[in-house]
Amino acid sequence: MEQEINQIISFLRRPLKWLGFDVIDPNWKVTPLTMFTIVMFALQHYTSYLYLSTHLDMFDMFTECFSTSAVALEIAIRMGLLVHQRELRNETIEIIRQQHKTFGNSAAIRKVTARFHKLISVTLHALAACYMSTMMFELIPIVSPNPRKSNLPLPMYLPYMPHDVTPYWHLNYTFITVMNLMCILFLVGIDGLLVLSILAAVHQIKLLKITIQELDIGAEQAELHRELVRIIQIHQRIQQFIHQLEQTYYIDLLVDFGLVCLILCMGLNVIADEVINAIWFFLIAVVFQLSLLCFSGNLLLIESDSLSSCVYSIDWHAMPVPEQKLLMVMIAHAQKPQVLRGIFMPLIMSSFLSVIKASYSYFTLLH
């Protein structure tokens, strides 16, 4: 079990390591690769600023540049949070690594754990594939050249040099391609870690339910008491883990909700002027990002909401009175469903729909 989860974590650490931001490594420190990544993102923000300030009269180009720049802003903020909160993230990853030791080794637990590992693997590979689809931007000069962008993939140019003649055009093309790839690598790593953490909490609650259902009601009172105390302690640790996730990621979620709304609004304006546009891949990736996070949060809400019913469904009436009181304590603590929040909005599917509706409303207002 530990080997499978370590392989998944290694898969997520790899893109961060390529960028010099593998903060999951306890011995991580700033390297020349880290500085290169920071300089590249700083340069990207500067080029976007120059383009936006000089193309106010070209609404479609302005909105396209604004939309892609918002992603770079999201990454810059989350990059700072990644470094600032690296200890919390490392604690979270360590808990995920060790979670298999908390529960037993029954056939039902092994089966659920195997399904969890398969689900995580499929989800993360789908996430990486969806993000990689945004590299379709690089085909724009070949498939549909746009003179207003100097036939470049994105409306941004390196400063203080021509951008529409050789070899400077190729230099701009390379810069845009590298920046797009760096954004993808970072988002695969950071969003993958967030999805893994949320689904790990869901998995822990599922294993706790199995442990409760497999409870031997007919055991001696002392043994039954010890097992109930262990179950309550596991439940408390799960709640603490979810609270730690909220502490670690609440600003990330706030940034996601706010900027995704802005990105979708601006991207829809680009599509309204030119339906056949590679920005579709970009918007699909953005929607997939938020929907996957909200869906994972919704699973957490559903699993935690049914925990109290699972406890009540066992043959508690056959237990001694002291053990019945322990169950009452656990049911009381399980009454409140566990929900991750991005300060203003909970991470559930209704929040995803609210963002989509708000984005469309802002689009109709602007357009």
C-alpha positions in Angstrom: 0.0 0.0 0.0 2.8 2.4 0.9 4.6 1.7 -2.3 1.6 2.7 -4.4 1.0 6.0 -2.6 4.7 6.8 -2.8 4.6 6.3 -6.6 1.6 8.7 -6.8 3.4 11.3 -4.7 6.6 10.9 -6.9 4.5 11.5 -10.0 3.3 14.8 -8.5 6.7 15.8 -7.2 8.4 15.3 -10.6 7.0 18.4 -12.4 7.7 20.6 -9.3 11.3 19.2 -9.2 11.7 20.3 -12.8 10.8 23.8 -11.8 13.0 23.8 -8.7 10.0 23.9 -6.4 9.9 20.4 -4.9 9.2 21.7 -1.4 8.0 18.1 -0.4 11.7 17.3 -0.1 12.6 18.1 3.5 16.0 19.3 2.3 14.6 21.6 -0.3 16.4 24.9 -0.9 16.5 27.6 -3.5 18.5 26.5 -6.5 19.5 28.2 -9.8 16.5 26.3 -11.4 14.2 28.0 -8.8 15.6 31.4 -9.7 15.2 30.7 -13.4 11.5 29.9 -12.8 10.9 33.0 -10.8 12.6 35.2 -13.4 10.6 33.6 -16.2 7.3 34.3 -14.4 8.4 37.9 -13.5 9.3 38.4 -17.2 5.9 37.0 -18.3 4.0 39.5 -16.0 6.1 42.3 -17.4 5.4 41.4 -21.0 1.7 41.0 -20.2 1.7 44.5 -18.6 3.4 46.0 -21.7 0.9 44.4 -24.1 -2.1 45.3 -22.0 -1.1 48.9 -21.6 -0.4 49.3 -25.4 -3.5 47.4 -26.8 -6.4 49.0 -25.0 -8.0 49.7 -28.4 -8.0 46.0 -29.4 -10.7 44.4 -27.2 -10.3 40.8 -28.4 -6.5 40.8 -28.0 -6.7 42.7 -24.7 -9.2 40.1 -23.2 -7.1 37.1 -24.5 -3.9 38.5 -22.9 -5.8 39.4 -19.7 -7.2 35.9 -19.5 -3.9 34.1 -19.9 -2.2 36.6 -17.6 -4.7 35.8 -14.8 -3.4 32.2 -14.9 0.2 33.4 -14.5 -1.0 35.6 -11.6 -2.7 32.5 -10.0 0.5 30.5 -10.3 2.6 33.4 -8.8 0.4 33.6 -5.8 0.2 29.8 -5.3 4.0 29.5 -5.8 4.5 31.9 -2.9 2.0 29.9 -0.8 3.7 26.7 -1.7 7.0 27.9 -0.3 5.5 29.7 2.7 3.4 26.7 3.8 5.8 23.9 2.9 5.9 22.5 6.4 2.1 22.1 6.5 2.1 20.5 3.1 4.9 18.1 4.1 2.9 17.1 7.2 -0.1 16.5 5.1 1.8 14.3 2.7 3.3 12.3 5.6 -0.1 11.7 7.0 -1.3 10.4 3.6 1.8 8.1 3.4 1.1 6.6 6.8 -2.7 6.4 6.7 -2.6 2.6 5.8 -1.1 1.9 9.3 -4.0 3.4 11.1 -6.6 0.8 9.9 -6.6 -2.9 9.9 -5.8 -5.3 7.0 -9.1 -6.9 6.3 -10.2 -7.9 2.8 -12.7 -5.1 2.6 -10.1 -2.5 3.6 -7.6 -3.8 1.1 -10.3 -3.7 -1.6 -11.3 -0.1 -0.9 -7.6 0.9 -0.7 -6.8 -0.7 -4.1 -9.8 1.2 -5.6 -8.5 4.4 -4.0 -5.1 4.0 -5.6 -6.6 3.3 -9.0 -9.0 6.3 -8.7 -6.1 8.6 -7.8 -3.9 7.4 -10.6 -6.6 7.8 -13.2 -7.7 11.2 -11.9 -4.2 12.6 -11.8 -3.3 11.3 -15.3 -6.6 12.8 -16.6 -5.6 16.1 -14.9 -2.2 16.1 -16.6 -3.7 15.2 -20.0 -6.3 18.0 -19.8 -3.6 20.6 -18.8 -1.3 19.4 -21.5 -4.0 20.0 -24.1 -3.4 23.7 -23.7 -0.2 23.2 -25.6 -2.5 23.4 -28.6 -1.9 27.2 -28.3 1.5 26.5 -30.0 -0.2 25.3 -33.2 -2.0 28.6 -33.7 0.7 30.1 -36.1 0.5 26.9 -38.2 -3.3 26.3 -38.3 -4.7 29.8 -38.0 -2.1 32.6 -38.2 -3.3 35.9 -36.7 -1.4 39.0 -37.9 -2.8 41.0 -35.0 -0.7 38.7 -32.7 2.2 38.7 -35.2 1.3 35.0 -35.8 2.4 34.1 -32.3 0.5 31.7 -30.0 -0.4 34.3 -27.4 -0.7 38.1 -27.5 2.5 39.0 -25.7 6.0 40.0 -26.8 9.4 40.1 -25.2 10.2 43.8 -24.5 12.7 46.0 -26.3 13.0 44.0 -29.5 11.1 43.5 -32.7 8.7 40.5 -32.6 7.6 40.0 -36.2 11.0 39.3 -37.9 13.5 36.5 -37.8 15.1 35.5 -35.4 13.1 37.6 -32.9 9.8 36.0 -33.9 11.3 32.5 -33.1 12.6 33.8 -29.8 9.1 35.1 -28.8 7.6 31.8 -29.9 10.1 29.9 -27.8 9.4 32.1 -24.8 5.6 31.6 -25.0 6.0 27.9 -25.4 8.3 27.5 -22.4 6.0 29.7 -20.3 3.0 27.6 -21.2 4.8 24.4 -20.4 6.1 25.8 -17.0 2.5 26.8 -16.1 1.3 23.3 -16.9 4.0 21.6 -14.9 3.3 23.7 -11.8 -0.5 23.3 -12.0 -0.2 19.5 -12.4 1.9 19.3 -9.3 0.1 21.7 -7.0 -3.5 20.8 -8.1 -2.6 17.1 -8.1 -1.4 17.4 -4.4 -4.6 19.2 -3.5 -6.8 16.5 -5.2 -4.8 13.8 -3.6 -5.2 15.3 -0.1 -9.0 15.7 -0.5 -9.5 12.2 -1.8 -7.2 10.8 0.9 -9.6 12.4 3.5 -12.5 10.8 1.7 -10.7 7.4 1.7 -10.0 7.7 5.4 -13.7 8.2 6.2 -14.6 5.2 4.0 -12.0 3.0 5.9 -13.4 4.3 9.2 -16.9 3.2 8.1 -15.6 -0.3 7.3 -13.9 -0.5 10.7 -17.2 0.5 12.4 -19.2 -2.1 10.4 -16.6 -4.8 11.2 -16.8 -4.0 14.9 -17.3 -7.2 17.0 -20.3 -6.4 19.1 -20.0 -9.7 21.0 -16.5 -9.2 22.2 -15.6 -8.8 25.8 -16.5 -5.5 27.3 -12.9 -4.4 27.9 -11.9 -5.3 24.3 -15.0 -3.6 22.9 -14.3 -0.5 24.9 -10.7 -0.3 23.6 -11.8 -0.7 20.0 -14.5 2.0 20.4 -11.9 4.3 21.9 -9.6 3.6 19.0 -12.3 4.3 16.5 -13.1 7.6 18.2 -9.4 8.6 18.2 -9.2 7.8 14.4 -12.3 9.9 13.8 -10.6 12.8 15.7 -7.4 12.4 13.7 -9.4 12.5 10.4 -11.2 15.7 11.5 -7.8 17.2 12.5 -6.4 16.2 9.0 -9.3 17.9 7.2 -8.9 21.0 9.4 -5.2 21.0 8.4 -6.1 20.8 4.8 -8.4 23.8 5.2 -5.6 25.8 6.9 -3.1 24.8 4.1 -5.3 25.4 1.1 -7.9 28.0 1.9 -6.1 30.8 0.2 -5.4 28.6 -2.8 -9.1 27.9 -3.1 -9.9 31.6 -2.7 -7.5 32.4 -5.6 -8.9 29.6 -7.7 -12.6 30.7 -7.3 -11.8 34.4 -7.9 -9.4 34.1 -10.8 -11.3 31.2 -12.6 -14.4 33.5 -12.7 -12.3 36.3 -14.2 -10.5 33.9 -16.7 -13.8 32.4 -17.9 -15.4 35.8 -18.3 -12.5 37.2 -20.4 -12.1 33.9 -22.4 -15.8 33.9 -23.4 -15.3 37.4 -24.8 -12.5 36.2 -27.0 -14.7 33.3 -28.2 -17.6 35.6 -28.9 -15.5 37.5 -31.4 -13.9 34.4 -32.9 -15.5 31.1 -32.2 -12.8 29.0 -33.8 -10.0 29.7 -31.4 -7.4 27.6 -29.5 -8.5 29.4 -26.3 -11.2 26.7 -26.1 -8.5 24.3 -24.8 -7.4 26.8 -22.2 -11.0 27.4 -21.0 -11.8 23.6 -20.9 -8.7 23.1 -18.8 -9.7 25.9 -16.4 -13.3 24.5 -16.0 -11.9 21.0 -15.5 -9.6 22.2 -12.8 -12.3 23.9 -10.8 -14.9 21.1 -11.4 -12.4 18.4 -10.3 -11.6 20.3 -7.1 -15.3 20.9 -6.3 -16.2 17.3 -7.1 -13.6 16.1 -4.7 -14.8 18.4 -2.0 -18.4 17.3 -2.7 -17.3 13.6 -2.2 -15.8 14.7 1.2 -19.1 16.3 2.1 -21.2 13.2 1.1 -18.9 10.7 2.9 -18.7 12.7 6.2 -22.4 13.5 6.1 -23.3 9.7 6.2 -20.8 8.8 8.9 -23.2 9.4 11.8 -25.8 7.1 10.1 -23.2 4.4 9.7 -22.4 4.5 13.4 -26.1 4.4 14.3 -26.7 1.4 12.0 -24.6 -1.0 14.0 -26.2 -3.1 16.8 -25.5 -0.5 19.4 -28.5 -1.8 21.5 -26.6 -5.0 22.2 -23.7 -3.1 23.7 -23.2 -2.4 27.4 -24.4 1.1 28.5 -20.8 2.6 28.8 -20.0 1.7 25.2 -23.4 3.0 24.0 -22.4 6.4 25.6 -19.1 6.3 23.6 -21.1 5.8 20.4 -23.3 8.8 21.3 -20.2 10.9 21.6 -19.0 9.9 18.2 -22.4 10.4 16.6 -22.5 13.9 18.1 -19.1 14.7 16.7 -20.0 13.3 13.3 -23.2 15.4 12.9 -21.5 18.3 11.3 -20.3 17.4 7.7 -16.7 18.2 6.8 -16.4 20.9 4.1 -13.3 22.6 2.8 -13.7 26.4 2.4 -12.0 29.0 0.3 -12.8 31.7 2.8 -16.0 32.8 1.0 -17.2 29.6 -0.8 -17.2 26.0 0.2 -15.5 23.5 -2.1 -18.7 21.7 -3.3 -20.4 21.4 -6.7 -22.9 24.2 -6.0 -20.0 26.6 -5.7 -18.7 25.4 -9.1 -22.1 26.2 -10.6 -22.2 29.6 -8.9 -18.8 30.5 -10.5 -20.0 29.4 -13.9 -23.2 31.4 -13.6 -21.3 34.5 -12.4 -18.7 34.2 -15.2 -21.5 34.1 -17.8 -23.3 37.0 -16.2 -20.1 39.2 -16.2 -19.5 38.1 -19.9 -23.0 39.2 -21.0 -22.5 42.5 -19.1 -19.2 43.2 -20.8 -20.2 42.0 -24.2 
